[in-house]
Amino acid sequence: MSYVTAAPARPCRPWCTDHHGGPDGAQCRTRVIASHGQTVMVQAPGEETRIWLFNDEDDLSVAEAEQLAYALLAQVAATRTAVAA
């Protein structure tokens, strides 16, 4: 069962907008919703940050592909900035 915690035991990443888990601070997430679907960046204790991609369709227009590329690059940049800090 997932529930939103008010105060995680470990500090969240700067990019975290949606913290889920138990008292061990289970998961930091941020989600970008766009016309193509959504990307979700997730980081759990002891695991590397992952970016999940959920597409509504298998093919994208050029504009949708560009939007997806920018969303992915923004999430990668947020992760790299958090690791460097």
PyMOL Python script that loads the backbone (N, CA, C, O; Angstrom):
from pymol import cmd

cmd.read_pdbstr("""\
ATOM      1  N   MET A   1       0.844  -1.174   0.000  1.00  0.00           N
ATOM      2  CA  MET A   1       0.000   0.000   0.000  1.00  0.00           C
ATOM      3  C   MET A   1       0.892   1.239   0.000  1.00  0.00           C
ATOM      4  O   MET A   1       1.777   1.367   0.846  1.00  0.00           O
ATOM      5  N   SER A   2       0.663   2.149  -0.941  1.00  0.00           N
ATOM      6  CA  SER A   2       1.425   3.387  -0.997  1.00  0.00           C
ATOM      7  C   SER A   2       0.625   4.511  -0.359  1.00  0.00           C
ATOM      8  O   SER A   2      -0.601   4.562  -0.453  1.00  0.00           O
ATOM      9  N   TYR A   3       1.334   5.386   0.277  1.00  0.00           N
ATOM     10  CA  TYR A   3       0.699   6.567   0.829  1.00  0.00           C
ATOM     11  C   TYR A   3       1.717   7.689   0.830  1.00  0.00           C
ATOM     12  O   TYR A   3       2.923   7.444   0.865  1.00  0.00           O
ATOM     13  N   VAL A   4       1.238   8.901   0.792  1.00  0.00           N
ATOM     14  CA  VAL A   4       2.123  10.060   0.770  1.00  0.00           C
ATOM     15  C   VAL A   4       2.589  10.332   2.186  1.00  0.00           C
ATOM     16  O   VAL A   4       1.779  10.393   3.111  1.00  0.00           O
ATOM     17  N   THR A   5       3.884  10.495   2.355  1.00  0.00           N
ATOM     18  CA  THR A   5       4.425  10.780   3.678  1.00  0.00           C
ATOM     19  C   THR A   5       4.646  12.271   3.825  1.00  0.00           C
ATOM     20  O   THR A   5       5.060  12.936   2.875  1.00  0.00           O
ATOM     21  N   ALA A   6       4.380  12.791   4.977  1.00  0.00           N
ATOM     22  CA  ALA A   6       4.561  14.224   5.222  1.00  0.00           C
ATOM     23  C   ALA A   6       6.027  14.566   5.443  1.00  0.00           C
ATOM     24  O   ALA A   6       6.487  15.628   5.024  1.00  0.00           O
ATOM     25  N   ALA A   7       6.754  13.685   6.089  1.00  0.00           N
ATOM     26  CA  ALA A   7       8.160  13.964   6.396  1.00  0.00           C
ATOM     27  C   ALA A   7       8.984  12.696   6.201  1.00  0.00           C
ATOM     28  O   ALA A   7       9.059  11.871   7.112  1.00  0.00           O
ATOM     29  N   PRO A   8       9.603  12.521   5.032  1.00  0.00           N
ATOM     30  CA  PRO A   8      10.403  11.322   4.816  1.00  0.00           C
ATOM     31  C   PRO A   8      11.605  11.267   5.743  1.00  0.00           C
ATOM     32  O   PRO A   8      12.110  12.297   6.190  1.00  0.00           O
ATOM     33  N   ALA A   9      12.058  10.049   6.028  1.00  0.00           N
ATOM     34  CA  ALA A   9      13.192   9.861   6.931  1.00  0.00           C
ATOM     35  C   ALA A   9      14.495  10.350   6.302  1.00  0.00           C
ATOM     36  O   ALA A   9      15.412  10.757   7.016  1.00  0.00           O
ATOM     37  N   ARG A  10      14.583  10.312   4.983  1.00  0.00           N
ATOM     38  CA  ARG A  10      15.775  10.807   4.294  1.00  0.00           C
ATOM     39  C   ARG A  10      15.380  12.019   3.463  1.00  0.00           C
ATOM     40  O   ARG A  10      14.222  12.129   3.060  1.00  0.00           O
ATOM     41  N   PRO A  11      16.297  12.918   3.200  1.00  0.00           N
ATOM     42  CA  PRO A  11      15.930  14.100   2.420  1.00  0.00           C
ATOM     43  C   PRO A  11      15.607  13.725   0.981  1.00  0.00           C
ATOM     44  O   PRO A  11      16.249  12.855   0.392  1.00  0.00           O
ATOM     45  N   CYS A  12      14.619  14.384   0.431  1.00  0.00           N
ATOM     46  CA  CYS A  12      14.247  14.159  -0.958  1.00  0.00           C
ATOM     47  C   CYS A  12      15.238  14.841  -1.886  1.00  0.00           C
ATOM     48  O   CYS A  12      15.936  15.778  -1.498  1.00  0.00           O
ATOM     49  N   ARG A  13      15.288  14.355  -3.115  1.00  0.00           N
ATOM     50  CA  ARG A  13      16.073  14.995  -4.155  1.00  0.00           C
ATOM     51  C   ARG A  13      15.452  16.357  -4.462  1.00  0.00           C
ATOM     52  O   ARG A  13      14.247  16.531  -4.277  1.00  0.00           O
ATOM     53  N   PRO A  14      16.241  17.321  -4.923  1.00  0.00           N
ATOM     54  CA  PRO A  14      15.684  18.644  -5.232  1.00  0.00           C
ATOM     55  C   PRO A  14      14.571  18.599  -6.281  1.00  0.00           C
ATOM     56  O   PRO A  14      13.687  19.455  -6.278  1.00  0.00           O
ATOM     57  N   TRP A  15      14.607  17.619  -7.168  1.00  0.00           N
ATOM     58  CA  TRP A  15      13.600  17.523  -8.215  1.00  0.00           C
ATOM     59  C   TRP A  15      12.325  16.807  -7.757  1.00  0.00           C
ATOM     60  O   TRP A  15      11.354  16.769  -8.513  1.00  0.00           O
ATOM     61  N   CYS A  16      12.295  16.246  -6.564  1.00  0.00           N
ATOM     62  CA  CYS A  16      11.158  15.448  -6.090  1.00  0.00           C
ATOM     63  C   CYS A  16       9.919  16.325  -5.896  1.00  0.00           C
ATOM     64  O   CYS A  16       9.945  17.306  -5.152  1.00  0.00           O
ATOM     65  N   THR A  17       8.840  15.953  -6.577  1.00  0.00           N
ATOM     66  CA  THR A  17       7.571  16.666  -6.429  1.00  0.00           C
ATOM     67  C   THR A  17       6.468  15.761  -5.894  1.00  0.00           C
ATOM     68  O   THR A  17       5.364  16.228  -5.615  1.00  0.00           O
ATOM     69  N   ASP A  18       6.759  14.471  -5.749  1.00  0.00           N
ATOM     70  CA  ASP A  18       5.731  13.502  -5.385  1.00  0.00           C
ATOM     71  C   ASP A  18       6.391  12.379  -4.581  1.00  0.00           C
ATOM     72  O   ASP A  18       6.834  11.387  -5.158  1.00  0.00           O
ATOM     73  N   HIS A  19       6.459  12.527  -3.258  1.00  0.00           N
ATOM     74  CA  HIS A  19       7.131  11.541  -2.410  1.00  0.00           C
ATOM     75  C   HIS A  19       6.129  10.482  -1.952  1.00  0.00           C
ATOM     76  O   HIS A  19       5.089  10.803  -1.377  1.00  0.00           O
ATOM     77  N   HIS A  20       6.457   9.219  -2.215  1.00  0.00           N
ATOM     78  CA  HIS A  20       5.599   8.109  -1.808  1.00  0.00           C
ATOM     79  C   HIS A  20       6.412   7.098  -1.037  1.00  0.00           C
ATOM     80  O   HIS A  20       7.592   6.885  -1.317  1.00  0.00           O
ATOM     81  N   GLY A  21       5.781   6.485  -0.077  1.00  0.00           N
ATOM     82  CA  GLY A  21       6.439   5.400   0.627  1.00  0.00           C
ATOM     83  C   GLY A  21       6.193   5.445   2.104  1.00  0.00           C
ATOM     84  O   GLY A  21       5.430   6.268   2.612  1.00  0.00           O
ATOM     85  N   GLY A  22       6.843   4.558   2.771  1.00  0.00           N
ATOM     86  CA  GLY A  22       6.708   4.437   4.211  1.00  0.00           C
ATOM     87  C   GLY A  22       7.729   5.274   4.943  1.00  0.00           C
ATOM     88  O   GLY A  22       8.335   6.169   4.355  1.00  0.00           O
ATOM     89  N   PRO A  23       7.927   4.998   6.214  1.00  0.00           N
ATOM     90  CA  PRO A  23       8.829   5.784   7.045  1.00  0.00           C
ATOM     91  C   PRO A  23      10.297   5.699   6.615  1.00  0.00           C
ATOM     92  O   PRO A  23      11.113   6.509   7.055  1.00  0.00           O
ATOM     93  N   ASP A  24      10.641   4.727   5.759  1.00  0.00           N
ATOM     94  CA  ASP A  24      12.021   4.629   5.288  1.00  0.00           C
ATOM     95  C   ASP A  24      12.295   5.568   4.113  1.00  0.00           C
ATOM     96  O   ASP A  24      13.403   5.569   3.578  1.00  0.00           O
ATOM     97  N   GLY A  25      11.307   6.365   3.704  1.00  0.00           N
ATOM     98  CA  GLY A  25      11.498   7.293   2.603  1.00  0.00           C
ATOM     99  C   GLY A  25      11.578   6.573   1.279  1.00  0.00           C
ATOM    100  O   GLY A  25      12.522   6.782   0.517  1.00  0.00           O
ATOM    101  N   ALA A  26      10.623   5.745   0.995  1.00  0.00           N
ATOM    102  CA  ALA A  26      10.705   4.780  -0.092  1.00  0.00           C
ATOM    103  C   ALA A  26      10.946   5.340  -1.489  1.00  0.00           C
ATOM    104  O   ALA A  26      11.747   4.758  -2.221  1.00  0.00           O
ATOM    105  N   GLN A  27      10.314   6.414  -1.900  1.00  0.00           N
ATOM    106  CA  GLN A  27      10.449   6.787  -3.298  1.00  0.00           C
ATOM    107  C   GLN A  27      10.203   8.268  -3.547  1.00  0.00           C
ATOM    108  O   GLN A  27       9.205   8.830  -3.094  1.00  0.00           O
ATOM    109  N   CYS A  28      11.133   8.895  -4.278  1.00  0.00           N
ATOM    110  CA  CYS A  28      10.952  10.262  -4.768  1.00  0.00           C
ATOM    111  C   CYS A  28      10.579  10.173  -6.236  1.00  0.00           C
ATOM    112  O   CYS A  28      11.167   9.391  -6.983  1.00  0.00           O
ATOM    113  N   ARG A  29       9.589  10.983  -6.658  1.00  0.00           N
ATOM    114  CA  ARG A  29       9.168  10.963  -8.054  1.00  0.00           C
ATOM    115  C   ARG A  29       8.881  12.379  -8.537  1.00  0.00           C
ATOM    116  O   ARG A  29       8.568  13.278  -7.757  1.00  0.00           O
ATOM    117  N   THR A  30       8.998  12.542  -9.836  1.00  0.00           N
ATOM    118  CA  THR A  30       8.491  13.734 -10.506  1.00  0.00           C
ATOM    119  C   THR A  30       7.963  13.285 -11.849  1.00  0.00           C
ATOM    120  O   THR A  30       8.508  12.374 -12.473  1.00  0.00           O
ATOM    121  N   ARG A  31       6.910  13.924 -12.285  1.00  0.00           N
ATOM    122  CA  ARG A  31       6.205  13.483 -13.487  1.00  0.00           C
ATOM    123  C   ARG A  31       6.043  14.660 -14.442  1.00  0.00           C
ATOM    124  O   ARG A  31       5.721  15.773 -14.024  1.00  0.00           O
ATOM    125  N   VAL A  32       6.271  14.402 -15.735  1.00  0.00           N
ATOM    126  CA  VAL A  32       6.021  15.392 -16.777  1.00  0.00           C
ATOM    127  C   VAL A  32       4.965  14.807 -17.699  1.00  0.00           C
ATOM    128  O   VAL A  32       5.177  13.765 -18.320  1.00  0.00           O
ATOM    129  N   ILE A  33       3.820  15.486 -17.784  1.00  0.00           N
ATOM    130  CA  ILE A  33       2.725  15.036 -18.636  1.00  0.00           C
ATOM    131  C   ILE A  33       2.685  15.938 -19.862  1.00  0.00           C
ATOM    132  O   ILE A  33       2.683  17.164 -19.750  1.00  0.00           O
ATOM    133  N   ALA A  34       2.654  15.312 -21.030  1.00  0.00           N
ATOM    134  CA  ALA A  34       2.649  16.063 -22.282  1.00  0.00           C
ATOM    135  C   ALA A  34       1.719  15.372 -23.271  1.00  0.00           C
ATOM    136  O   ALA A  34       1.095  14.362 -22.946  1.00  0.00           O
ATOM    137  N   SER A  35       1.631  15.913 -24.458  1.00  0.00           N
ATOM    138  CA  SER A  35       0.708  15.369 -25.456  1.00  0.00           C
ATOM    139  C   SER A  35       1.044  13.937 -25.840  1.00  0.00           C
ATOM    140  O   SER A  35       0.149  13.184 -26.224  1.00  0.00           O
ATOM    141  N   HIS A  36       2.292  13.543 -25.750  1.00  0.00           N
ATOM    142  CA  HIS A  36       2.719  12.197 -26.146  1.00  0.00           C
ATOM    143  C   HIS A  36       2.476  11.148 -25.069  1.00  0.00           C
ATOM    144  O   HIS A  36       2.523   9.953 -25.359  1.00  0.00           O
ATOM    145  N   GLY A  37       2.224  11.557 -23.861  1.00  0.00           N
ATOM    146  CA  GLY A  37       2.095  10.643 -22.730  1.00  0.00           C
ATOM    147  C   GLY A  37       2.745  11.278 -21.521  1.00  0.00           C
ATOM    148  O   GLY A  37       2.450  12.427 -21.190  1.00  0.00           O
ATOM    149  N   GLN A  38       3.624  10.551 -20.857  1.00  0.00           N
ATOM    150  CA  GLN A  38       4.295  11.128 -19.699  1.00  0.00           C
ATOM    151  C   GLN A  38       5.631  10.454 -19.435  1.00  0.00           C
ATOM    152  O   GLN A  38       5.862   9.311 -19.828  1.00  0.00           O
ATOM    153  N   THR A  39       6.504  11.191 -18.759  1.00  0.00           N
ATOM    154  CA  THR A  39       7.751  10.641 -18.256  1.00  0.00           C
ATOM    155  C   THR A  39       7.706  10.774 -16.747  1.00  0.00           C
ATOM    156  O   THR A  39       7.206  11.766 -16.216  1.00  0.00           O
ATOM    157  N   VAL A  40       8.225   9.778 -16.064  1.00  0.00           N
ATOM    158  CA  VAL A  40       8.251   9.782 -14.605  1.00  0.00           C
ATOM    159  C   VAL A  40       9.679   9.465 -14.165  1.00  0.00           C
ATOM    160  O   VAL A  40      10.226   8.419 -14.516  1.00  0.00           O
ATOM    161  N   MET A  41      10.277  10.371 -13.396  1.00  0.00           N
ATOM    162  CA  MET A  41      11.610  10.147 -12.852  1.00  0.00           C
ATOM    163  C   MET A  41      11.445   9.639 -11.424  1.00  0.00           C
ATOM    164  O   MET A  41      10.719  10.235 -10.629  1.00  0.00           O
ATOM    165  N   VAL A  42      12.118   8.538 -11.099  1.00  0.00           N
ATOM    166  CA  VAL A  42      11.941   7.855  -9.813  1.00  0.00           C
ATOM    167  C   VAL A  42      13.301   7.559  -9.205  1.00  0.00           C
ATOM    168  O   VAL A  42      14.237   7.172  -9.905  1.00  0.00           O
ATOM    169  N   GLN A  43      13.399   7.746  -7.885  1.00  0.00           N
ATOM    170  CA  GLN A  43      14.609   7.368  -7.157  1.00  0.00           C
ATOM    171  C   GLN A  43      14.195   6.756  -5.836  1.00  0.00           C
ATOM    172  O   GLN A  43      13.482   7.380  -5.049  1.00  0.00           O
ATOM    173  N   ALA A  44      14.643   5.534  -5.594  1.00  0.00           N
ATOM    174  CA  ALA A  44      14.352   4.826  -4.349  1.00  0.00           C
ATOM    175  C   ALA A  44      15.668   4.602  -3.610  1.00  0.00           C
ATOM    176  O   ALA A  44      16.727   4.588  -4.236  1.00  0.00           O
ATOM    177  N   PRO A  45      15.618   4.426  -2.283  1.00  0.00           N
ATOM    178  CA  PRO A  45      16.838   4.220  -1.507  1.00  0.00           C
ATOM    179  C   PRO A  45      17.668   3.056  -2.063  1.00  0.00           C
ATOM    180  O   PRO A  45      17.147   1.971  -2.322  1.00  0.00           O
ATOM    181  N   GLY A  46      18.952   3.302  -2.238  1.00  0.00           N
ATOM    182  CA  GLY A  46      19.868   2.271  -2.692  1.00  0.00           C
ATOM    183  C   GLY A  46      19.792   1.955  -4.178  1.00  0.00           C
ATOM    184  O   GLY A  46      20.466   1.037  -4.644  1.00  0.00           O
ATOM    185  N   GLU A  47      18.992   2.690  -4.925  1.00  0.00           N
ATOM    186  CA  GLU A  47      18.857   2.446  -6.357  1.00  0.00           C
ATOM    187  C   GLU A  47      19.239   3.687  -7.137  1.00  0.00           C
ATOM    188  O   GLU A  47      19.163   4.803  -6.623  1.00  0.00           O
ATOM    189  N   GLU A  48      19.652   3.491  -8.384  1.00  0.00           N
ATOM    190  CA  GLU A  48      19.963   4.635  -9.228  1.00  0.00           C
ATOM    191  C   GLU A  48      18.664   5.263  -9.724  1.00  0.00           C
ATOM    192  O   GLU A  48      17.639   4.589  -9.816  1.00  0.00           O
ATOM    193  N   THR A  49      18.710   6.533 -10.038  1.00  0.00           N
ATOM    194  CA  THR A  49      17.537   7.236 -10.555  1.00  0.00           C
ATOM    195  C   THR A  49      17.170   6.665 -11.915  1.00  0.00           C
ATOM    196  O   THR A  49      18.038   6.439 -12.758  1.00  0.00           O
ATOM    197  N   ARG A  50      15.885   6.435 -12.121  1.00  0.00           N
ATOM    198  CA  ARG A  50      15.371   5.877 -13.372  1.00  0.00           C
ATOM    199  C   ARG A  50      14.340   6.830 -13.965  1.00  0.00           C
ATOM    200  O   ARG A  50      13.669   7.557 -13.234  1.00  0.00           O
ATOM    201  N   ILE A  51      14.216   6.825 -15.287  1.00  0.00           N
ATOM    202  CA  ILE A  51      13.183   7.595 -15.970  1.00  0.00           C
ATOM    203  C   ILE A  51      12.299   6.606 -16.714  1.00  0.00           C
ATOM    204  O   ILE A  51      12.766   5.863 -17.577  1.00  0.00           O
ATOM    205  N   TRP A  52      11.021   6.607 -16.369  1.00  0.00           N
ATOM    206  CA  TRP A  52      10.053   5.737 -17.017  1.00  0.00           C
ATOM    207  C   TRP A  52       9.339   6.544 -18.094  1.00  0.00           C
ATOM    208  O   TRP A  52       9.079   7.733 -17.912  1.00  0.00           O
ATOM    209  N   LEU A  53       9.028   5.916 -19.188  1.00  0.00           N
ATOM    210  CA  LEU A  53       8.353   6.556 -20.301  1.00  0.00           C
ATOM    211  C   LEU A  53       7.047   5.828 -20.575  1.00  0.00           C
ATOM    212  O   LEU A  53       7.037   4.616 -20.789  1.00  0.00           O
ATOM    213  N   PHE A  54       5.952   6.564 -20.566  1.00  0.00           N
ATOM    214  CA  PHE A  54       4.631   6.007 -20.845  1.00  0.00           C
ATOM    215  C   PHE A  54       4.050   6.774 -22.029  1.00  0.00           C
ATOM    216  O   PHE A  54       3.680   7.941 -21.897  1.00  0.00           O
ATOM    217  N   ASN A  55       3.970   6.125 -23.171  1.00  0.00           N
ATOM    218  CA  ASN A  55       3.433   6.761 -24.367  1.00  0.00           C
ATOM    219  C   ASN A  55       1.991   6.347 -24.589  1.00  0.00           C
ATOM    220  O   ASN A  55       1.608   5.206 -24.331  1.00  0.00           O
ATOM    221  N   ASP A  56       1.200   7.293 -25.070  1.00  0.00           N
ATOM    222  CA  ASP A  56      -0.174   6.993 -25.445  1.00  0.00           C
ATOM    223  C   ASP A  56      -0.226   6.295 -26.801  1.00  0.00           C
ATOM    224  O   ASP A  56      -1.157   5.542 -27.085  1.00  0.00           O
ATOM    225  N   GLU A  57       0.778   6.552 -27.635  1.00  0.00           N
ATOM    226  CA  GLU A  57       0.830   5.980 -28.982  1.00  0.00           C
ATOM    227  C   GLU A  57       2.245   5.497 -29.263  1.00  0.00           C
ATOM    228  O   GLU A  57       3.202   5.922 -28.615  1.00  0.00           O
ATOM    229  N   ASP A  58       2.363   4.600 -30.244  1.00  0.00           N
ATOM    230  CA  ASP A  58       3.674   4.084 -30.620  1.00  0.00           C
ATOM    231  C   ASP A  58       4.418   5.005 -31.576  1.00  0.00           C
ATOM    232  O   ASP A  58       5.646   4.958 -31.656  1.00  0.00           O
ATOM    233  N   ASP A  59       3.685   5.839 -32.300  1.00  0.00           N
ATOM    234  CA  ASP A  59       4.347   6.759 -33.219  1.00  0.00           C
ATOM    235  C   ASP A  59       4.098   8.197 -32.779  1.00  0.00           C
ATOM    236  O   ASP A  59       3.042   8.522 -32.237  1.00  0.00           O
ATOM    237  N   LEU A  60       5.072   9.037 -33.017  1.00  0.00           N
ATOM    238  CA  LEU A  60       5.002  10.435 -32.594  1.00  0.00           C
ATOM    239  C   LEU A  60       5.192  11.343 -33.799  1.00  0.00           C
ATOM    240  O   LEU A  60       5.937  11.015 -34.722  1.00  0.00           O
ATOM    241  N   SER A  61       4.518  12.481 -33.786  1.00  0.00           N
ATOM    242  CA  SER A  61       4.795  13.495 -34.786  1.00  0.00           C
ATOM    243  C   SER A  61       6.157  14.101 -34.470  1.00  0.00           C
ATOM    244  O   SER A  61       6.713  13.860 -33.399  1.00  0.00           O
ATOM    245  N   VAL A  62       6.684  14.872 -35.380  1.00  0.00           N
ATOM    246  CA  VAL A  62       7.970  15.524 -35.140  1.00  0.00           C
ATOM    247  C   VAL A  62       7.869  16.436 -33.919  1.00  0.00           C
ATOM    248  O   VAL A  62       8.779  16.456 -33.090  1.00  0.00           O
ATOM    249  N   ALA A  63       6.792  17.179 -33.800  1.00  0.00           N
ATOM    250  CA  ALA A  63       6.619  18.087 -32.654  1.00  0.00           C
ATOM    251  C   ALA A  63       6.520  17.304 -31.344  1.00  0.00           C
ATOM    252  O   ALA A  63       7.092  17.716 -30.335  1.00  0.00           O
ATOM    253  N   GLU A  64       5.800  16.178 -31.351  1.00  0.00           N
ATOM    254  CA  GLU A  64       5.691  15.358 -30.138  1.00  0.00           C
ATOM    255  C   GLU A  64       7.035  14.729 -29.772  1.00  0.00           C
ATOM    256  O   GLU A  64       7.386  14.647 -28.594  1.00  0.00           O
ATOM    257  N   ALA A  65       7.785  14.286 -30.781  1.00  0.00           N
ATOM    258  CA  ALA A  65       9.114  13.715 -30.526  1.00  0.00           C
ATOM    259  C   ALA A  65      10.042  14.771 -29.930  1.00  0.00           C
ATOM    260  O   ALA A  65      10.829  14.476 -29.030  1.00  0.00           O
ATOM    261  N   GLU A  66       9.950  15.991 -30.430  1.00  0.00           N
ATOM    262  CA  GLU A  66      10.765  17.081 -29.892  1.00  0.00           C
ATOM    263  C   GLU A  66      10.382  17.370 -28.445  1.00  0.00           C
ATOM    264  O   GLU A  66      11.254  17.565 -27.598  1.00  0.00           O
ATOM    265  N   GLN A  67       9.083  17.398 -28.159  1.00  0.00           N
ATOM    266  CA  GLN A  67       8.607  17.633 -26.790  1.00  0.00           C
ATOM    267  C   GLN A  67       9.095  16.522 -25.858  1.00  0.00           C
ATOM    268  O   GLN A  67       9.514  16.795 -24.733  1.00  0.00           O
ATOM    269  N   LEU A  68       9.044  15.288 -26.318  1.00  0.00           N
ATOM    270  CA  LEU A  68       9.527  14.156 -25.529  1.00  0.00           C
ATOM    271  C   LEU A  68      11.028  14.283 -25.266  1.00  0.00           C
ATOM    272  O   LEU A  68      11.485  14.066 -24.144  1.00  0.00           O
ATOM    273  N   ALA A  69      11.783  14.630 -26.290  1.00  0.00           N
ATOM    274  CA  ALA A  69      13.235  14.788 -26.135  1.00  0.00           C
ATOM    275  C   ALA A  69      13.566  15.865 -25.112  1.00  0.00           C
ATOM    276  O   ALA A  69      14.442  15.665 -24.270  1.00  0.00           O
ATOM    277  N   TYR A  70      12.882  16.999 -25.170  1.00  0.00           N
ATOM    278  CA  TYR A  70      13.124  18.068 -24.199  1.00  0.00           C
ATOM    279  C   TYR A  70      12.746  17.630 -22.780  1.00  0.00           C
ATOM    280  O   TYR A  70      13.449  17.958 -21.824  1.00  0.00           O
ATOM    281  N   ALA A  71      11.648  16.899 -22.641  1.00  0.00           N
ATOM    282  CA  ALA A  71      11.227  16.427 -21.315  1.00  0.00           C
ATOM    283  C   ALA A  71      12.270  15.467 -20.736  1.00  0.00           C
ATOM    284  O   ALA A  71      12.614  15.558 -19.557  1.00  0.00           O
ATOM    285  N   LEU A  72      12.766  14.556 -21.559  1.00  0.00           N
ATOM    286  CA  LEU A  72      13.783  13.610 -21.090  1.00  0.00           C
ATOM    287  C   LEU A  72      15.085  14.323 -20.729  1.00  0.00           C
ATOM    288  O   LEU A  72      15.689  14.038 -19.694  1.00  0.00           O
ATOM    289  N   LEU A  73      15.515  15.251 -21.587  1.00  0.00           N
ATOM    290  CA  LEU A  73      16.753  15.983 -21.299  1.00  0.00           C
ATOM    291  C   LEU A  73      16.625  16.833 -20.038  1.00  0.00           C
ATOM    292  O   LEU A  73      17.589  16.958 -19.282  1.00  0.00           O
ATOM    293  N   ALA A  74      15.461  17.416 -19.798  1.00  0.00           N
ATOM    294  CA  ALA A  74      15.256  18.215 -18.583  1.00  0.00           C
ATOM    295  C   ALA A  74      15.342  17.326 -17.342  1.00  0.00           C
ATOM    296  O   ALA A  74      15.910  17.732 -16.329  1.00  0.00           O
ATOM    297  N   GLN A  75      14.786  16.125 -17.414  1.00  0.00           N
ATOM    298  CA  GLN A  75      14.854  15.225 -16.262  1.00  0.00           C
ATOM    299  C   GLN A  75      16.280  14.724 -16.039  1.00  0.00           C
ATOM    300  O   GLN A  75      16.715  14.605 -14.894  1.00  0.00           O
ATOM    301  N   VAL A  76      17.005  14.434 -17.098  1.00  0.00           N
ATOM    302  CA  VAL A  76      18.404  14.027 -16.961  1.00  0.00           C
ATOM    303  C   VAL A  76      19.221  15.163 -16.339  1.00  0.00           C
ATOM    304  O   VAL A  76      20.040  14.922 -15.453  1.00  0.00           O
ATOM    305  N   ALA A  77      19.003  16.395 -16.796  1.00  0.00           N
ATOM    306  CA  ALA A  77      19.725  17.540 -16.242  1.00  0.00           C
ATOM    307  C   ALA A  77      19.400  17.712 -14.750  1.00  0.00           C
ATOM    308  O   ALA A  77      20.297  18.007 -13.962  1.00  0.00           O
ATOM    309  N   ALA A  78      18.151  17.535 -14.358  1.00  0.00           N
ATOM    310  CA  ALA A  78      17.771  17.654 -12.941  1.00  0.00           C
ATOM    311  C   ALA A  78      18.475  16.606 -12.101  1.00  0.00           C
ATOM    312  O   ALA A  78      18.910  16.895 -10.987  1.00  0.00           O
ATOM    313  N   THR A  79      18.590  15.402 -12.617  1.00  0.00           N
ATOM    314  CA  THR A  79      19.288  14.331 -11.904  1.00  0.00           C
ATOM    315  C   THR A  79      20.769  14.635 -11.759  1.00  0.00           C
ATOM    316  O   THR A  79      21.339  14.496 -10.677  1.00  0.00           O
ATOM    317  N   ARG A  80      21.378  15.045 -12.842  1.00  0.00           N
ATOM    318  CA  ARG A  80      22.821  15.348 -12.810  1.00  0.00           C
ATOM    319  C   ARG A  80      23.121  16.518 -11.868  1.00  0.00           C
ATOM    320  O   ARG A  80      24.134  16.499 -11.169  1.00  0.00           O
ATOM    321  N   THR A  81      22.266  17.520 -11.843  1.00  0.00           N
ATOM    322  CA  THR A  81      22.435  18.653 -10.941  1.00  0.00           C
ATOM    323  C   THR A  81      22.326  18.203  -9.489  1.00  0.00           C
ATOM    324  O   THR A  81      23.103  18.648  -8.644  1.00  0.00           O
ATOM    325  N   ALA A  82      21.366  17.321  -9.189  1.00  0.00           N
ATOM    326  CA  ALA A  82      21.181  16.823  -7.824  1.00  0.00           C
ATOM    327  C   ALA A  82      22.374  15.992  -7.379  1.00  0.00           C
ATOM    328  O   ALA A  82      22.771  16.063  -6.216  1.00  0.00           O
ATOM    329  N   VAL A  83      22.953  15.205  -8.282  1.00  0.00           N
ATOM    330  CA  VAL A  83      24.110  14.361  -7.937  1.00  0.00           C
ATOM    331  C   VAL A  83      25.344  15.231  -7.694  1.00  0.00           C
ATOM    332  O   VAL A  83      26.142  14.942  -6.802  1.00  0.00           O
ATOM    333  N   ALA A  84      25.502  16.292  -8.481  1.00  0.00           N
ATOM    334  CA  ALA A  84      26.658  17.172  -8.345  1.00  0.00           C
ATOM    335  C   ALA A  84      26.607  18.019  -7.071  1.00  0.00           C
ATOM    336  O   ALA A  84      27.641  18.441  -6.554  1.00  0.00           O
ATOM    337  N   ALA A  85      25.392  18.259  -6.574  1.00  0.00           N
ATOM    338  CA  ALA A  85      25.234  19.122  -5.390  1.00  0.00           C
ATOM    339  C   ALA A  85      25.615  18.426  -4.112  1.00  0.00           C
ATOM    340  O   ALA A  85      25.535  19.021  -3.038  1.00  0.00           O
TER     341      ALA A  85
END
""", "prot")
cmd.dss("prot")
cmd.show_as("cartoon", "prot")
cmd.util.cbc("prot")
cmd.orient("prot")
